[in-house]
Amino acid sequence: MTMKVPYVLFEVWKRGKRLGTYAIDAYFIEFLSLPPRKAVLIKNPASIALKREGENPLPKLLNVSVEELLKGLYKKLIEESSDARERRISHMRRWNVWRFLGIPTGHSRHIAIDEELAKVERENTLGLALLQKVLGVKEDLESIEIREEKTLYREMWLEKGEVRDEKGKDKVYTNLLKIDPVFRTAFFSALFREIALREEMKEKAQDFS
């Protein structure tokens, strides 16, 4: 049981110089719980199995240009990274004040909140680092041009709990399947859609008869 995922192949240019060629998932990009996880769906096209055509592929859901997506995401992650850091610092400051005053506030609860804030901060930091690598900049986005080349297709499937293509296991998708409930729902819906459609057709045929 496989599915064919559309990828947009694109080149990154800076002042007339090509910085690199990448591919981005144009379907699951719309099914992620947190914005920084969009950055991990950018791939080196040589590392995955991409084909020119796909029979009955998943639809391309990316409804903005790749340039608009990546530059907008970069700005959003910078803003959210700062907010996440401030929330974490503010929380720890309040907690320490309560501790010094001898006010019981629930140690385990505060540890859990700090760990959750730290996790969000780490994901934002990773997302920013990936985008900085792809875009070749830290701040000057105006000098960057992204040229979309074409849409290619990647055949993927699930095997023993791992997401795979012809080149092997995809660690990013396998991890997203474990940690992201929105991605997980979309993944299994996409994977089983052909079976669901066939069952629906059978039911309709039986109703007609």
KELUMGU-236509 format. One line per 4 residues: number of its first residue (from 1); their letters; for each residue x, y, z negated of N, C-alpha, C. Coordinates in steps of 0.02 Angstrom, whole numbers. Layout:
N
NUM) A) X,Y,Z,X,Y,Z,X,Y,Z ~ ... $
//
This chain:
209
1) MTMK) 42,-59,0,0,0,0,45,62,0 ~ 41,102,52,84,160,59,43,223,74 ~ 76,280,68,46,343,89,99,384,125 ~ 77,427,170,123,467,209,115,540,188 $
5) VPYV) 167,567,157,165,633,127,197,684,175 ~ 163,739,190,192,790,234,246,832,198 ~ 300,844,232,354,887,208,367,941,259 ~ 376,1002,236,396,1057,280,472,1064,278 $
9) LFEV) 503,1057,336,575,1065,342,589,1140,351 ~ 636,1167,313,650,1239,319,725,1254,310 ~ 745,1310,339,814,1334,332,815,1398,291 ~ 867,1406,251,876,1467,211,933,1508,243 $
13) WKRG) 918,1571,258,966,1616,290,978,1677,246 ~ 1040,1702,246,1057,1763,211,1102,1806,255 ~ 1074,1862,277,1111,1910,320,1142,1875,381 ~ 1101,1835,414,1124,1802,476,1164,1739,466 $
17) KRLG) 1173,1717,404,1211,1656,390,1165,1603,361 ~ 1167,1544,391,1125,1490,365,1157,1460,303 ~ 1118,1459,248,1144,1433,185,1130,1359,176 ~ 1077,1334,207,1061,1263,198,994,1245,228 $
21) TYAI) 982,1180,234,919,1153,260,888,1109,206 ~ 823,1119,195,788,1082,143,720,1060,167 ~ 687,1018,128,619,997,142,579,1001,77 ~ 516,1022,83,474,1028,24,408,991,34 $
25) DAYF) 388,955,-16,325,918,-16,267,968,-7 ~ 228,959,45,174,1007,59,105,980,37 ~ 104,925,1,41,898,-25,40,900,-102 ~ 86,865,-134,85,862,-207,107,928,-239 $
29) IEFL) 132,974,-200,150,1040,-226,91,1075,-259 ~ 30,1054,-238,-31,1084,-266,-59,1046,-326 ~ -24,993,-347,-50,951,-401,2,941,-456 ~ 20,996,-490,69,993,-544,44,1034,-603 $
33) SLPP) 59,1011,-663,34,1044,-724,70,1110,-738 ~ 135,1113,-722,176,1171,-738,209,1199,-675 ~ 213,1265,-668,244,1295,-609,316,1272,-594 ~ 361,1266,-646,430,1248,-630,437,1179,-596 $
37) RKAV) 387,1137,-604,390,1071,-573,385,1073,-497 ~ 361,1130,-471,359,1138,-399,430,1138,-370 ~ 477,1165,-408,546,1169,-383,577,1101,-373 ~ 557,1052,-413,588,986,-407,563,947,-347 $
41) LIKN) 512,974,-313,487,942,-252,524,966,-190 ~ 576,1007,-199,620,1026,-144,673,972,-137 ~ 683,948,-77,729,892,-66,782,909,-14 ~ 840,877,-22,888,874,32,860,825,84 $
45) PASI) 846,846,145,814,800,193,854,737,208 ~ 920,740,197,961,681,210,952,628,155 ~ 924,648,98,918,602,41,853,562,42 ~ 807,580,87,742,545,89,728,523,161 $
49) ALKR) 680,477,168,663,450,234,607,491,265 ~ 624,534,313,574,576,346,566,555,419 ~ 504,555,442,489,536,511,449,591,546 ~ 451,591,610,417,644,649,341,636,647 $
53) EGEN) 317,575,646,245,565,648,222,520,592 ~ 161,530,571,133,488,519,62,468,537 ~ 48,404,536,-20,381,550,-63,390,489 ~ -119,426,497,-165,441,442,-128,471,382 $
57) PLPK) -92,526,392,-54,556,337,-98,595,289 ~ -71,610,231,-104,656,185,-104,726,216 ~ -154,766,202,-157,833,233,-104,880,205 ~ -84,928,244,-38,980,222,-80,1032,183 $
61) LLNV) -69,1037,118,-109,1081,75,-75,1148,62 ~ -12,1154,80,24,1216,68,-5,1271,112 ~ -40,1318,82,-78,1368,121,-44,1436,124 ~ 19,1439,102,60,1500,110,125,1480,142 $
65) SVEE) 163,1529,165,229,1513,194,276,1488,140 ~ 325,1449,159,374,1424,111,411,1483,79 ~ 425,1535,118,459,1594,91,418,1627,37 ~ 354,1636,49,310,1667,0,306,1623,-63 $
69) LLKG) 301,1558,-53,297,1511,-109,359,1515,-154 ~ 418,1508,-123,479,1503,-163,498,1570,-196 ~ 490,1625,-160,506,1690,-190,457,1707,-246 ~ 392,1691,-235,342,1703,-286,354,1660,-347 $
73) LYKK) 373,1597,-336,387,1551,-391,448,1574,-430 ~ 499,1597,-395,559,1621,-428,544,1679,-476 ~ 506,1727,-451,487,1785,-493,445,1763,-553 ~ 400,1716,-540,355,1692,-594,395,1656,-648 $
77) LIEE) 445,1616,-628,484,1579,-678,529,1625,-718 ~ 555,1677,-687,595,1726,-725,552,1757,-780 ~ 491,1776,-761,445,1808,-809,426,1758,-864 ~ 408,1697,-844,385,1648,-893,442,1623,-938 $
81) SSDA) 504,1621,-911,561,1601,-952,572,1651,-1008 ~ 566,1714,-991,574,1767,-1042,519,1762,-1094 ~ 457,1751,-1071,400,1745,-1117,408,1685,-1163 ~ 429,1628,-1134,437,1566,-1174,491,1575,-1227 $
85) RERR) 545,1609,-1209,599,1621,-1256,576,1667,-1313 ~ 538,1718,-1295,513,1764,-1346,463,1730,-1393 ~ 420,1687,-1364,372,1650,-1406,408,1605,-1455 ~ 460,1572,-1431,497,1526,-1474,533,1564,-1530 $
89) ISHM) 566,1619,-1513,601,1660,-1562,552,1687,-1614 ~ 495,1713,-1589,445,1741,-1634,417,1689,-1681 ~ 405,1629,-1655,379,1575,-1697,429,1556,-1751 ~ 493,1549,-1733,544,1530,-1781,554,1585,-1833 $
93) RRWN) 549,1647,-1812,557,1703,-1858,501,1702,-1911 ~ 439,1693,-1888,383,1691,-1935,389,1632,-1982 ~ 409,1575,-1954,415,1514,-1995,468,1525,-2050 ~ 525,1554,-2032,579,1565,-2081,557,1614,-2135 $
97) VWRF) 519,1666,-2116,494,1714,-2166,449,1678,-2216 ~ 403,1636,-2190,358,1598,-2235,398,1552,-2282 ~ 449,1521,-2255,490,1475,-2296,525,1512,-2352 ~ 555,1570,-2335,590,1609,-2387,543,1634,-2440 $
101) LGIP) 480,1647,-2421,430,1671,-2469,399,1614,-2508 ~ 418,1553,-2489,391,1494,-2524,319,1478,-2507 ~ 298,1500,-2448,229,1486,-2426,228,1421,-2385 ~ 193,1369,-2408,190,1306,-2371,152,1314,-2305 $
105) TGHS) 183,1294,-2250,151,1302,-2184,150,1238,-2143 ~ 178,1184,-2169,177,1122,-2131,239,1114,-2088 ~ 291,1084,-2116,356,1076,-2082,348,1039,-2015 ~ 315,982,-2016,308,941,-1956,272,978,-1900 $
109) RHIA) 222,1017,-1919,184,1054,-1868,228,1105,-1834 ~ 269,1140,-1873,312,1191,-1844,367,1161,-1800 ~ 392,1103,-1820,442,1068,-1780,412,1048,-1713 ~ 349,1023,-1715,315,1002,-1654,304,1062,-1607 $
113) IDEE) 283,1119,-1635,272,1179,-1594,338,1202,-1563 ~ 392,1202,-1602,457,1224,-1576,481,1177,-1520 ~ 471,1112,-1529,492,1064,-1478,453,1074,-1413 ~ 388,1089,-1419,347,1101,-1360,369,1165,-1324 $
117) LAKV) 382,1218,-1361,406,1280,-1331,474,1270,-1300 ~ 517,1231,-1332,584,1218,-1305,579,1178,-1240 ~ 532,1132,-1237,524,1092,-1176,503,1135,-1117 ~ 456,1181,-1130,435,1227,-1077,493,1271,-1054 $
121) EREN) 532,1294,-1103,590,1337,-1087,641,1298,-1045 ~ 652,1235,-1062,700,1194,-1024,676,1183,-953 ~ 611,1170,-944,585,1159,-877,590,1222,-835 ~ 576,1279,-865,583,1343,-829,655,1355,-808 $
125) TLGL) 701,1340,-854,773,1350,-840,795,1305,-783 ~ 772,1242,-784,790,1196,-729,761,1220,-664 ~ 697,1241,-664,666,1265,-603,702,1324,-574 ~ 722,1371,-617,760,1430,-594,827,1410,-565 $
129) ALLQ) 862,1364,-599,927,1342,-574,922,1310,-505 ~ 870,1270,-495,859,1238,-430,845,1290,-376 ~ 803,1339,-392,787,1391,-343,847,1435,-328 ~ 888,1450,-378,949,1488,-367,996,1451,-319 $
133) KVLG) 1000,1386,-327,1042,1345,-283,1015,1346,-211 ~ 950,1336,-204,919,1334,-138,922,1402,-103 ~ 904,1454,-140,901,1521,-111,969,1555,-107 ~ 1016,1530,-145,1083,1559,-142,1089,1627,-175 $
137) VKED) 1042,1644,-220,1043,1710,-252,1021,1703,-325 ~ 1033,1756,-362,1007,1761,-430,955,1816,-436 ~ 962,1869,-396,915,1924,-401,894,1952,-333 ~ 940,1959,-287,927,1994,-224,887,1950,-174 $
141) LESI) 823,1944,-187,781,1902,-143,769,1933,-75 ~ 774,1999,-70,759,2034,-8,807,2014,48 ~ 867,1992,30,916,1974,82,905,1903,108 ~ 858,1867,78,847,1797,97,789,1790,146 $
145) EIRE) 802,1751,198,750,1735,247,742,1659,250 ~ 680,1637,251,667,1565,256,631,1551,322 ~ 661,1508,362,633,1491,427,606,1420,425 ~ 541,1414,434,510,1348,436,522,1316,504 $
149) EKTL) 543,1253,503,560,1218,565,502,1174,591 ~ 481,1127,550,428,1080,572,403,1041,512 ~ 349,1005,523,322,961,472,341,889,487 ~ 370,855,438,389,785,445,351,745,392 $
153) YREM) 356,679,396,316,637,351,360,586,316 ~ 344,575,253,381,528,212,335,473,187 ~ 351,412,204,310,355,182,333,334,112 ~ 285,334,65,301,319,-5,253,267,-33 $
157) WLEK) 276,232,-84,234,182,-116,256,172,-188 ~ 217,133,-225,232,118,-295,253,45,-301 ~ 310,34,-333,336,-34,-340,364,-43,-410 ~ 332,-86,-449,353,-100,-518,360,-35,-559 $
161) GEVR) 311,9,-550,310,71,-589,356,125,-562 ~ 389,113,-506,434,162,-476,407,187,-409 ~ 414,253,-398,395,281,-333,455,273,-287 ~ 442,246,-227,497,229,-182,482,251,-110 $
165) DEKG) 535,259,-71,528,263,2,580,216,32 ~ 593,221,96,638,174,130,710,179,103 ~ 727,235,71,795,244,46,801,226,-28 ~ 746,204,-58,750,182,-127,707,221,-175 $
169) KDKV) 723,216,-239,683,247,-292,690,323,-291 ~ 634,357,-302,634,429,-311,625,443,-386 ~ 678,465,-419,677,475,-491,630,532,-511 ~ 627,584,-468,585,642,-484,511,623,-485 $
173) YTNL) 488,590,-432,418,571,-428,401,519,-481 ~ 446,473,-495,434,423,-547,426,456,-615 ~ 468,506,-628,463,543,-692,398,583,-695 ~ 380,617,-640,318,655,-638,258,610,-651 $
177) LKID) 261,550,-625,207,502,-635,197,487,-709 ~ 251,490,-747,248,475,-819,226,536,-861 ~ 250,596,-841,241,654,-886,187,703,-865 ~ 164,700,-802,118,751,-778,50,720,-761 $
181) PVFR) -1,733,-802,-66,701,-790,-100,725,-725 ~ -89,787,-705,-120,812,-643,-88,777,-583 ~ -21,772,-583,14,737,-530,-7,663,-528 ~ -12,632,-586,-28,561,-589,-97,547,-559 $
185) TAFF) -146,589,-575,-213,580,-546,-212,588,-470 ~ -176,640,-446,-172,652,-374,-135,596,-339 ~ -82,571,-371,-42,518,-340,-83,455,-328 ~ -118,433,-380,-157,371,-373,-217,381,-328 $
189) SALF) -246,440,-328,-301,455,-282,-277,450,-210 ~ -217,477,-197,-189,474,-129,-170,403,-110 ~ -141,366,-158,-118,299,-144,-175,251,-128 ~ -230,259,-164,-286,212,-156,-341,237,-110 $
193) REIA) -330,293,-77,-384,323,-38,-406,279,20 ~ -359,243,51,-378,200,108,-423,143,84 ~ -406,113,28,-447,59,0,-516,86,-18 ~ -517,145,-50,-581,175,-70,-624,189,-9 $
197) LREE) -593,214,44,-630,229,105,-658,166,136 ~ -617,113,137,-641,50,166,-700,22,127 ~ -695,26,60,-750,2,17,-814,43,29 ~ -805,108,36,-863,152,49,-895,134,116 $
201) MKEK) -854,120,166,-880,102,232,-919,36,228 ~ -892,-11,189,-926,-76,182,-995,-66,149 ~ -996,-24,96,-1059,-12,61,-1110,20,107 ~ -1088,68,147,-1134,102,193,-1160,53,246 $
205) AQDF) -1116,9,270,-1137,-41,319,-1189,-88,290 ~ -1178,-108,226,-1226,-152,193,-1294,-117,183 ~ -1291,-53,166,-1352,-14,156,-1391,-11,222 ~ -1353,-1,276,-1385,6,342,-1419,-60,363 $
209) S) -1384,-115,348,-1412,-180,368,-1475,-196,327 $
//
